[in-house]
Each structure stands twice: as structure tokens, then as C-alpha cells.
Amino acid sequence: MSGGIRHIVFDLGRVLLRWEPDLPYRALIPDAAERERFLNEVCNSAWLLKTDLGETWPDAEADLIARFPADEAMIRAFRRNWHAMVPGEVEGAHRILDALLAAGHDVTALTNFGADTFDEVTPRFPLLRKFRGVTVSGKVRLVKPDPAIYQHHTRVFGLDPAATLFFDDVARNVAGARRAGWKAEVFTNPEQARADLARYGIAVGD
């Protein structure tokens, strides 16, 4: 592989899979301001990190309901409507994955994802079965940007950190990968990812 990169690692949510938790709540909470409050203050990313770390949904719900009892119905609706929050693939991203694999590149995935929801979503998206392997935070009970999860992924899949290129949509996770010795770039869209790959000497056609 040119440019010294021998391993390419992808995050999943908002890189290869769309993640839009507001979609079902547009009907459940029609008022935009109230919906924004709920998703920013109640069922927010900090709360989801608990399930990404392996906490069960009933336990995560119980803790949140204790803090926000008036929101109980909407809290319980989150897990019931989870699949509607992943409505499809990020347009064009799968073509990058397919091109890399067709060219013989080593490609794995590293994702903050609940163990159960990952197992449920995998049959929906064949691209999730194309990687050489996937580290799922909820299964290993480690989350990005904890250095331990990058070390785990490196060890399990036999990566050379200095020869590894990582794409994630969250800047702090990219920073964590760089601290682990990886090359890493923030994913904004497939076109930018193609440009980033090209800078590392990896050509991916349209």
C-alpha cells in the first residue's frame, strides 16, 4: 500500500451509516423546541455512551427515568424506535469501502455502538459484514476516545499504528486515534474522505 498506510479503519455512525435520532421524534414530539430539549438534555449522546459501554437498555432507561420522570414515555420510546434512527447508508460511502476492498486493502471498523443494537442492525446492512473485523464498544466495554479501545483494536487485528489510517466523524475520537499513534482524519463526507485518502497515496475512484 502506498504512502506507508497498510490498514484503514472506519467508524460507522455518520460515516457509513446514517444516524438521525430525531427522525422518529419528529412525530412523537411535534414541537421543535421541546424535541430539541429532549434530545439535547435527556436522551443525549452522554446517555447513549452508557449503552455504548455495555450497560443494558433497561438499566440505562431506569437511571434516566429517575432523573427525568416526566419524560418517561419518551425515554422508553427511544429503544423501541431505534431502528428508525438508522434509516440507511451514508450516500456514496459504501462505494469507497467497496473500492478499497476490491483493491486489496486491509479494512476494519471501530465503533461506539451498543452490543445488542449492533447485532440487530448488521443483517440490515451487508456492508457491515465486509470488514475483516469490527470492534464494537458495547462488546469490549471500552469507548472512543479512551486509549484502551485503540490499543485493543490494534492488538486484536494486528495493526501497525504508524501504518493505520482512521476515519471518524467526531473530532475527539480522531484526536484519540492520533494519540494512539494512528493517522486519523475527521469524516465530513465521502468526497472529503476520497481527498484525504489521496493525500495518503490511496486512490479511490468515483
C-alpha angles and dihedrals in degrees: 000000000000125000093035093280114130101159130047120195126191133198111219114212112077089357104067101353126048113241113194111156092175094065099087092035092061086077097031094051107024094178105090096208093050091045090052091049092051096048094043099042107025117023093025136142093272090057093046089054087071092063089041086059092052103266112146119250093241090054093045091049093048092053092049095045089053088057097039107026093163089061096052096117093050092044091055090047091063097074093038090056098036096114091056087060090064100054098163149314125312101264112257097002095102090058089061091051092048092048092050092049093045088054090054099251121156107247129180135161134233116191143169098228138139112258095232097042091049091054090048096047096046095079089052095058119044091193089073089066094052098075122096084236144333131224108212114195095214091057097048094034093230127109137200130288091032105111089226094069093054089048090049092051091046092051098043095048098035097240127171101226093212090053095047125101118196131194121200132157093221117079095211090055090051089050089050091053091050090051087054089058097258127128107242140178134191111249112225102155139337093264092057091046090054090051091048091050090050091054087058091050096258113129117205118181125219 
